Amino acid sequence: MRRRSHPAEVHPIKVVAMGGGTGLSTLLHGLKQHVTLPGEEPFERTLPFISELSAVVTVSDDGGSSGRLRKELNVPPPGDIRNCIVALAEKEALLSRLFQYRFKAGEGLEGHSFGNLFLSAMTDITGDFSEAVKHAAAILATRGSIFPATTSNAQLYAIMDDGSVVRGETNITGSNRRITELRMAPANARPAAAALQAIENADLISIGPGSLFTSLVPNLLVPDLSKAIKESRATKVYVCNLMTQANESLNLTASQHIVALYKHARHEFFDYALVNQTPASPTMVRKYAEKQQSQIVVDVDCIEALGVKPILGDYLAEEMDPNEGLIARHETHHVAHDLLRLMLDIGEPAELTAKRQA
């Protein structure tokens, strides 16, 4: 453990990271290193340290283990929440492996992860999904809090480029048509109260990375949540994806991702956008081209025209996945470092407080 008094050159901040899928859990891996509890030494002595880290997570999945549990037990889909709990675990060892363990056989068990079953059982015991998440986080000693974006049983439906309507996240991602608009039922989905409180108290709010329409937009379709982001005095940053997705963001530039988020949130709020400038290797370019995917074009002038300041960084990491082979992932420590570095311009805690109260 890191055990020293806080050096004078850094100051504490409260961070909220929003999203879903592997994008959010990847970012949390990096941010977790900068969470500094009383009596601990900051990870980087020249950066602000995180006194409170909160993850606000999309809960609209209806496929795989999460979808089965949602339909059979009427619980919110636990998959993305489970990944965030593991990402924030103090020590990602045996308990984390247990939460990620997926049954390979067994009638009714095959395909389920232990963590999903645990969260579903705890929801039944406590009568509240948010409480179940809190207990699971305590067991894994997470260095942050995890909140579902909504407590409603929300369903997604998409308007496609041919005017057709596709319902359910699994069907949406599996469609060959391009998404033009995403909607949520109920339209007045209620946010988790703790998520609203975290946003209100935040000094820094990040949205992304993650699938544009199925990981990021769903958070913004919760009306009170998007309104809280707009009204928050926090510094707000979009962490742009690395690659396009065939039916979600085909040929969309970085600035067009921001426009799509604004359109669905019905608010404009970003101060900065972190965008990757590292070119992919020829091997990765070829692999993603086979899936009609490519690197997102960084149109700096258009980002600036939106009133958002682009931050260019080397955020692309090429990793080997045992199931998918070569994949693009965000270099989580670079992203976390640059997010916190932005806060150096804000100043010491008194200035942060003044920014929130202005």
N, C-alpha and C positions, 0 to 999 in steps of 0.2 A: 504493500500500500504506500501511497505517497504521503509523507508526513512532514510538513513544514508549514510555517505561517505563510500567509499570502504576501507575495512581494508587492511593493508599492506601485510598480509600473503596470499592473493588470487590475481589472475590476470584474465583478460578477455580473452576469446577464442571464435573463430567462429566455429560453429558446423554445419555439413551437415548430415542429416539422410535420408537414401535412402531405398525404399521398396514399399510396397503396402498392401492392405487388412487391416485386423484388427491389424496385427503385428506392422505396422508402426504407426498407430494412438495410439496404446497402449503405445509405446515407447515415443511418443511425449507428452503424459500426464505427464510422469515423467520428461523429459527434460525441459518442459515448466516452472517448478518450479524454475529452475536454471537460467532462463533468467533474467538478471539484467540490467535495463535501467538506464541512468544517474540519480543520486540522490536516487536510491533505495539501500537497504541493501541486500547483497547476501543471498540466502536461507540457505546455509551452509558456515560458515565463514572460514572453513579450506580447501575448495575446490575451484578450478578455477570456475569463473562464466561465463555464456554465454552472450556475448555481441550481437551476431547475431546467430539466429537459422534458418536454412533453411531445408525444406523437399523437396526431389526430389521424385516424385510419379509416379509409373507405371500407364499408361493409355492405357491398352489393353483389358479391360473388354468388353464383347459383350453380356452379359446376363442381365436379370432383367430390372429395370428401365433404367440403364445406356445404356444397349444394345439397347433398344427401341428408346431412344433419339438419339443414335449414328446413327441408321439406318434411322430414320424418319427425323431428322434435320441436319444430317451430322456434328455433333459436337463431340469432343472427349468425351469419357465416363467420366462423372463427379463424380461417386460414391465414389471412393477412395479419390479423392481430397476433396469432401465434408466432409468426415469423418476426414480428417486431419485438415481442417479449424475448425471444431467443437472441435477437440482435443486441438488445440492451442488457442481457444477463451479465452479472459481474464476472463470472467465469463460465465460458461457453464449453463446459466439459460434459460430465455424465448426464446431469439433469437436462441440459440443453439437447443432448443427443436423444434422450428419452422423449422429450416433447416433440422432436422432429421425426421420431421413429414411425414408420409407416408399415402397417400389417400387410404381409405378402400373401396371407391365406386366412381362411376361417370364414364360415358363413356369416355374412353381415359385417364382418370386420375387415375383409380384404379391401385395401385402398384407403382406409381411414388412417389418419395419423393419431398417435397417442395424445398429443397436445390438443387436437380438435375435440377428441372424446372427453378429455379432462375439462376443457372449458365448457362443453355442453353439459356435463354432469354438474359442474360447479354452478352453472346458471340455474339448473333445476333446484339445487340445494338452497341457493341464496335468493332465488326468485328475481335476479337482476343480472343481466349480462355484464354491465359495467363493474359490478361487485365481483363477479367471477374473474374478470380480467385483473382486477386489483389483487385478488388473492393469488392468482397464478404469478403475477409479477413479483409478489412478495416471496413466493417460494423460490423463484430463480434469482432473487436479489438483484433486480434490474436497477440500473443507474438512471432511471427516468420513469415517467408515467405514460401509460398508454390509454387512449380514450377512443371509443368508436365515434365516428363522425355523426351518427344519428342513432337514436334509440328506437326509431320506427322500423317496421318491417318493409324496407324500401325495395322497390323493383325498378329496374331501368328499362327504358325503351328508346329506340333510336329511329330517327327519320333518315332514310338513306337517300343517296343521290338520285334515285329513280322515283322518289316519293313513297316508296313502300315503308312499312313500319315493322321493325324487328324487336321482339320483346325478350328480355332476359340477357344477362351479361354473356353467358355462354353462346347463345345464338348470335349476339351482336358481334363478338370477336370471331365467330366462325363464318360470318357472312362474307360473300364475295363482293358485296356492294360497299361503296364508301359512305361513311357516316357524315352527315351534314349537321345534325343537331341531336343532342341527347336530352331526354326528359326523365323525370323521376315520379313514381307514384308511391305514396301520396305526394302531391306537389308541395304540401306544407309539412314535410317530414321534420320531426323535432330533433334538435341537436342534443348531444349529451351536455348537461349543465356544466360538468367539469371541463369540457372542451372549451365552452364559451369563457369560463373563468380563466383558463390558461391563455387564451388569445388576448383577453383584456389586460392581463398582467405582463404579457410578453414584451421583450425588448427587440426580439428578432423573430420573424416568421418566415419560414421557407416553404415553398410549394414545389413539389417535384424532387427528383425525377420520377417518371412513371408513365404508363400508357395514358395518352392524352384524354381519351374519352371514358375509359373504364377504371382508371386509377385516380386521376386528378379532378376531372369535371364533376364526378359524383359528390365530392366534398362541397363544391361550390353550388350545387343544386339544393342544398339545405339552406333555405332562405336566411335564417337567423345566423348561420355560420358565415356565409359570405358577407352579410351586413357587419358582423363583428370584426371580420378581417378589415373591411373598408374603414371602420371607425377606430380601429386600434391605432395607437401612436407608435407601434413597433416599426422597425425597418423591415420592409417586405421584399423578399427575393424569390425570383423564379429560377429554379435549377433546371436548365433545359435538357431534354433528352439527347442522346448521342445519335440515335438512328430513327428513321421514320418507320411507321408500321403500315402494312398494306392497306387496310380498310379504315384505320384510325387517323393517320396523318400522312398519307401518301403525297409526296411532293410539297408538303407544307414546310415553309422556312421557319427559322426561330421566331421571328416577329409574328408570323401567322399563328404559331402556337399560343402566344400571348393574347392575340386578338380573340382566338377561340375561347380561352379561359375567361376573358373579359365578357364576351358575349353571353356565356352561360351564367356567370356570376351576377351580371347586370351591374357590375361595378368595375372601376379601374383602380388599381392599388399598388402595383409593383414599383419599387424604387430602383431595383437592380435586376439584372438577369445574368446568371453565370452560364456561359456558353463555351463549349469545347472548341479548341483550335488545333488539336492534334489530329493529323490525318490517319485514317485506318490503313492497315497494311493491305497490299494487293490481295492476299489470301482472304482477308476478312471482307473486303469489298466484293469479291466474287461470291463468297458464301451468302452474304446478305442480298446480293442482287438476284440470287436464285429464288428468294422469297419476296421479290419486288420491294426490297428495302435498301436504303442508302443513308449515308451520313446527312444529317440535317444541315442545310445551308445556313450559315450565319450571316444574315443581312444586317450588319451593324447600323447602317444609316436608317433603316426602317425601324429598328429597335429604338434608336434615339428619337425618332419622330413620334414615337408613342409616349415620350417623356420618361423612358426607362434607360438607365445607364448600363451598357453592356460591360461585363467583366470577362475577358478572354483568359482561359486557362488550359492547362494540359490535363484534361479530365478523363481521357480515354485509356482504359486498361483492357488489354486483350487477354482473356482467360480461357482455360480449357474446362468445360463442364463435362462430367462423366456421361451425361445423357444427350447433350446438345452439341458437344464438340466446341469449337472455337466460338466464343461469344464476346460481345462488347459489354463492359461494365464500367461504371463510374469509378475513377480512382478516388475512393472515399476520403482518404486523408487529405488529398489536395483540395477537395471540395469543402470539407469541414474547415480546413485552415483558411481558405479564402472567404468563407462565410463569416468567420470570426474576425478576420482582418478588416472587413467592412466596418465593424463596430468600433474600430479605433478612431474613426472620424467623428463618432458620436460623443466620445469623451467619457468622463467619470460618472459614477452612479447618479449624482445630483443632476447632471445634464440629461441623463436618461429619464429620470423622474420628471424633469421639466418637459421633456418631449412628450411624455405620455399625458401630462396634465394640461398641455397647451390648448 
